[in-house]
Structure formats: structure tokens, C-alpha cells
Amino acid sequence: YSEIKRIFSGKRLYDSLCSYRDIAEVSLKTEIDEDLYSVALKKAAECEGDFYLRFSIFLYAINKSKSVALKIADKMRSENRLRNLITKLFDCIDCFYTLTGNGADNRYIAKNILMKVGDDYDYFKKFAFSVVSDKYKSTTADLIVQCEDVLEKNECYRITMLAVKGSDLEIFGFSGKEIGAELNKILDLVMKGKLNNTA
């Protein structure tokens, strides 16, 4: 794992592993399709980012399954940082296939993505542009614009951004897990534009 981290963090990633699929297979403890290997390596190498981003791109490009990627990370005894990033990025990419022609729906999807990726939004942006096919490039750009606009306008996409707090709900008799559940319902309505974010 330490060697893979070093290689994926280096400037000569593609040159280092291009002709050595067997080394990658041994390190990742999994078989890799020969045709996908070179493409996945190139995508990772072309991305300006750290090991975690580049390796996530590589794993997605060789197999789009989150469960497979997490199994590889577990076999390599990787740290939680990689597992958490894989989970966030793979889940958010799935959102692309739920996009519609409806601007309000897409805005809601953008907010859901921001909620899921949290502080790793910059990772997601680079990841998305790297892994989506040419067919979805314009869709990717549109969704990123939506995300950027939500951030710029400081629109609500997290519970901590709600004007209503848990203590406010206690006044109405909510307690324990009920408070969290109710806040999630309120957040969803606010994100959909069906409720104003006011106390």
C-alpha cells in the first residue's frame, strides 16, 4: 500500500505502471481487465490531485462498483480516509443518472451532492470531470455550475445550515432521535424549495 501511494502520488504514474499490470494486480489483490487498465491509469495520471483522488479515479475506471473498490481498499489495509472518499465520490457519481430536464430537480440533486461530499467538494469536481464519459461532459459541467451557484448563494444543504435548531423542536415535544428525523425532513423540504429556511 505504501508503494502504491508513492507511485500514485508521483509525476510519472503512467510511465511507472503502464507496462506492469501484473504488479498492480498483485498490489491491489484483484484481476484487472487489460483494456481498462491503460485507460484507468491514464485518467488517474492526467488528474492534478493527491493519491486519494487519483487512486479513487483509477478504481472507478477499472470497475464502477463501490463495493468492489472498498474491498480492494480493505485488502490493501488502507486508512479510513481512502474508504470514506471512495464512498462519497462513487455515491455522488450515481446522482448523474438521476438528472432530468427539470431545473428544480437538478438543483435538488446538486444540493444532495454537496451534502454528501462535504469538505471534499473539490475532489468531487475533479473526479466527476475525470470519470464521466464524453456523452455526459456537458451534463457534468451543468451540474457543477449548479453546485457552484448553491455555494456562492450560501443556500441550505446541511442540517447545520437550517434556521431551525433541535432546541426549537424540543419546545414542540420532540426528543431524542425524533429531533434528528424531523430536522432531516425539514432539510429535505428546504432543499426542494418547498419550505423557506426561516425560524
C-alpha positions in Angstrom: 0.0 0.0 0.0 2.8 2.4 0.8 4.5 1.7 -2.6 1.2 2.2 -4.4 0.6 5.5 -2.5 4.1 6.7 -3.5 3.6 5.8 -7.2 0.1 7.3 -7.5 1.4 10.5 -5.9 4.3 10.8 -8.3 4.6 12.7 -11.6 5.5 9.6 -13.6 2.5 7.4 -12.6 1.5 6.4 -16.1 5.1 5.6 -17.2 5.7 3.7 -13.9 2.8 1.3 -14.2 1.8 1.3 -17.9 3.5 -1.9 -18.7 3.2 -3.5 -15.3 -0.4 -4.6 -14.9 0.7 -7.7 -13.1 2.4 -5.5 -10.4 -0.9 -3.6 -10.0 -2.9 -6.8 -9.7 -0.6 -8.1 -7.0 -0.7 -4.9 -5.1 -4.5 -4.5 -5.4 -5.0 -8.2 -4.9 -7.5 -8.3 -7.8 -7.6 -9.1 -11.5 -7.8 -6.0 -13.8 -9.2 -6.1 -17.3 -6.3 -5.5 -19.7 -8.2 -3.0 -21.9 -9.5 -1.0 -18.9 -6.1 -0.9 -17.2 -4.4 1.5 -19.5 -7.4 3.8 -19.7 -7.8 3.9 -15.9 -4.1 4.6 -15.4 -4.2 7.4 -17.9 -7.3 9.1 -16.3 -5.6 8.9 -12.9 -2.3 10.2 -14.2 -3.9 13.2 -16.0 -5.7 14.4 -12.9 -4.0 17.0 -10.8 -4.6 15.7 -7.3 -3.2 13.7 -4.4 -3.0 10.0 -4.0 -6.6 9.7 -2.7 -8.2 11.4 -5.6 -6.1 9.7 -8.3 -6.5 6.3 -6.8 -10.2 6.7 -6.5 -10.4 7.7 -10.2 -8.3 4.6 -11.0 -10.6 2.3 -9.0 -13.7 3.8 -10.6 -12.3 3.4 -14.1 -11.4 -0.3 -13.7 -14.7 -1.1 -12.0 -17.6 1.2 -11.3 -18.7 -0.8 -8.3 -18.3 0.9 -4.9 -18.4 -2.4 -3.1 -15.5 -3.8 -5.3 -13.5 -0.6 -4.7 -14.0 -0.8 -1.0 -13.0 -4.5 -1.0 -9.8 -3.6 -2.8 -9.1 -0.8 -0.2 -9.8 -3.2 2.6 -7.5 -5.9 1.2 -4.7 -3.3 0.9 -5.4 -2.3 4.6 -5.8 1.3 3.5 -6.7 4.0 6.0 -10.3 5.3 6.6 -9.5 8.5 4.5 -9.5 6.4 1.3 -12.6 4.4 2.2 -14.6 7.5 3.1 -13.6 9.3 -0.1 -14.5 6.3 -2.3 -17.9 6.1 -0.6 -18.6 9.8 -1.1 -17.4 10.0 -4.7 -18.9 6.8 -6.0 -22.3 7.6 -4.4 -22.3 11.1 -5.9 -21.5 10.0 -9.4 -24.6 7.8 -9.3 -26.6 11.0 -9.0 -25.7 11.9 -12.6 -28.0 9.2 -13.8 -31.0 10.7 -12.0 -30.7 14.1 -13.7 -33.7 15.4 -15.5 -34.6 18.3 -17.7 -36.2 20.0 -14.7 -34.0 22.8 -13.3 -35.6 22.5 -9.8 -34.9 18.7 -9.7 -31.3 19.2 -10.8 -30.8 21.9 -8.2 -32.0 19.4 -5.5 -29.6 16.8 -6.8 -26.7 19.4 -6.7 -27.6 20.1 -3.1 -27.6 16.4 -2.3 -24.2 16.0 -3.8 -22.9 18.9 -1.7 -24.4 17.4 1.4 -22.7 14.0 0.7 -19.3 15.3 -0.3 -19.0 18.0 2.4 -15.5 19.4 2.6 -14.4 17.1 -0.3 -16.3 19.0 -3.0 -13.1 20.0 -4.9 -12.2 16.3 -5.0 -15.7 15.5 -6.4 -15.4 18.2 -9.1 -12.1 16.8 -10.4 -13.4 13.2 -10.0 -16.6 13.9 -12.0 -14.8 15.5 -14.9 -12.3 12.7 -15.0 -14.5 9.6 -14.9 -17.7 10.5 -16.7 -17.9 9.6 -20.4 -17.8 12.2 -23.2 -21.5 11.7 -23.5 -22.1 13.2 -20.1 -19.4 16.0 -20.2 -22.0 18.8 -20.8 -24.2 17.3 -18.1 -21.3 17.3 -15.7 -20.5 20.9 -16.5 -24.1 21.9 -15.9 -24.3 20.2 -12.6 -21.0 21.7 -11.4 -22.4 25.1 -12.3 -25.5 24.3 -10.1 -23.2 23.3 -7.2 -21.1 26.4 -7.5 -24.1 28.6 -7.6 -25.6 26.9 -4.4 -22.2 27.5 -2.7 -22.0 31.1 -3.9 -25.5 31.9 -2.7 -25.0 30.0 0.5 -28.2 28.0 0.0 -29.0 25.4 2.6 -27.9 21.8 2.0 -26.9 20.7 5.6 -28.7 20.4 8.8 -26.3 22.9 10.4 -27.4 25.5 7.9 -31.1 25.3 8.9 -32.6 28.3 10.7 -34.5 25.8 12.9 -32.4 24.0 15.5 -33.0 20.9 17.6 -33.7 23.0 20.7 -36.6 24.7 18.7 -38.2 21.3 18.1 -38.0 20.4 21.8 -40.5 23.1 22.5 -43.0 21.2 20.4 -42.4 17.9 22.2 -39.8 16.2 20.0 -37.0 14.4 21.8 -34.0 12.1 21.1 -34.0 10.5 17.6 -37.2 12.2 16.7 -35.4 15.6 16.6 -32.8 14.3 14.1 -35.5 12.7 11.9 -37.6 15.8 11.9 -34.6 18.0 11.1 -33.9 15.7 8.1 -37.5 16.1 6.9 -37.2 19.9 7.2 -33.9 20.0 5.4 -35.3 17.9 2.5 -38.2 20.3 2.1 -35.9 23.3 2.2 -33.6 21.8 -0.3 -36.6 21.1 -2.6 -37.7 24.7 -2.3 -40.9 23.7 -0.6 -40.1 25.4 2.7 -38.4 28.7 3.5 -35.3 28.4 5.7 -36.6 30.7 8.4 -37.0 30.1 12.1 
